[in-house]
Amino acid sequence: MPPDPSLTSYADALAAVLAEAGRLGPETIAGADAPGRILAQDLVAPFDLPRFDNTAVDGYAIHAADVERANRDGGADLSLGMIVPAGEALRGRELTPGLAARVLTGSPLPAGTAAVVMQEDVEPRGEILRLSPGISPGQCIRRQGEEFRRGDLVARRTQPLTPPLCALAATLGLAQISVARAPRVGLLVTGSELIAPGQPLGDAQIYESNGAGLAAALRLAGLASLDVRSVPDTLAPTVAALAALLDAHDVVITSGGVSVGAYDAVKEALQQLGVERRLWRVAIKPGKPFFFGVRERAGHQTAVFGLPGNPLSALVTFSVFAFPDPEDRRPPRVRAGHAHVRCGRMARDSARPARVAHARQLRAGARPRPFPRRPRNARRRPVHRVSISPVERSGSALIPTRNPGLSTDLDAIHDHNAALEGFCWPAECRPSSRNSRTGRSRSLHFNQTVLLTN
């Protein structure tokens, strides 16, 4: 069956979406609200870190002369000269030979300290502290500036604020952090047959689920504030709802109403509101009716993602177009009927079940059953199988390999996974999102997938 020339290829569709991606301005927020946000400017250390020499353990600070004496003479006796709790300024106090300073984790060290001995390694004898040999100069000391010097780059702009980075920002004294403004997102769910969960169902009605699924995906992406609305499959309320969303948001996502049905009103409503269509109908399955457009008005640009109404189609097109994995822009690798295209991160090598089964047969001394091959006259178009963890095994996304974007790396055959060479999957060993031995689901990321096979 020849490819439909009216369909946009997956690669061209993604390129069209990314071409319209723009940077939003920065905003300053409290550090407590920063997790998951994106840095809008570099973080630079305003002072040395640590700010002063301090002890890494509870113990005793000792002078260089006492370190040398204990190591040379097989031990040394010292007197306790001072106690330095954490947070207490030293005010010029200095350590002299023959005296030890009691220090607690984080305490500043008095001048003249050459090492800190853990309290477990010191033997108290009344007023005397007995040191054992084997003390290394500098042990258990955190030196000023050993992590960062003043002016050092701590984190680069565009880095996500993970919990460790949030803690580091607080360590640098930053109560406010400059982050990229989160896009204002409006979500419109269409369908006259849909009713909110919890309400009594009427005849021919079903509960609406796309709003919950897409809102959950958006919140996982770090967008906590959403404007979610629903309208029936009629033009007037659709136009009114979209007009309000387009004026107030950077991104508008619709669910349903973008196909060719008699009651699909979203495309017509968007046209009336001045949204310029960039693409409609993509060579993927599910998700073919995907729509993408842009409206420019008064210097403000709003991106519009029209997702199909089918729940799986909506999540698939959302994950590969509206919020694609920012870390993976590599072209797919195609070889001898096989290809890998990553929309996320593979949790495990998809070839592993077949390799494990084959290896077990060899170890057992049995002659492995040859992998069955399809007869030469049996033709079937290869497809990408996309498994997305929130919907687990409820469906697969299929991308035909006649897409021009999928033939850009044919020479990658030589460095492709050797386990895929020369055989097809046995029925019981085909890769899936479930563990072949235990039957339990693997831990997969949201933008999961992608194995192209015969």
Secondary structure, 3 states (H helix, E strand, C coil): CCCCCCCECHHHHHHHHHHCCCCCCEEEEEHHHCCCCEECCCEECCCCECCCCEECCCEEEEEHHHHHHHHHHCCEEEEEEEEECCCCCCCCCECCCCEEEEECCCCECCECEEEEEEHHHEEEECCEEEECCCCCCCCCEECCCCCECCCCEEECCCCECCHHHHHHHHHCCCCEEEEECCCCEEEEEECCCEECCCCCCCCCCEECCHHHHHHHHHHHCCCCCEEEEEECCCHHHHHHHHHHHHHHCCEEEEECCCCCCCCCCHHHHHHHCCCEEEEECECCECCCCCEEEEEEECCEEEEEEEECCCHHHHHHHHHHHHCCCCCCCCCCEEECCEEECCCCCCCCCCCHHHHHHHHHHHHCCCCCCCCCCCCCCCCCCCEEEECCHHHHHHCCEECECCCHHHCCCHHHHHHCCHHHCCCCCCHHHCCCCECCCCCCECCCCCCCCCEEEC
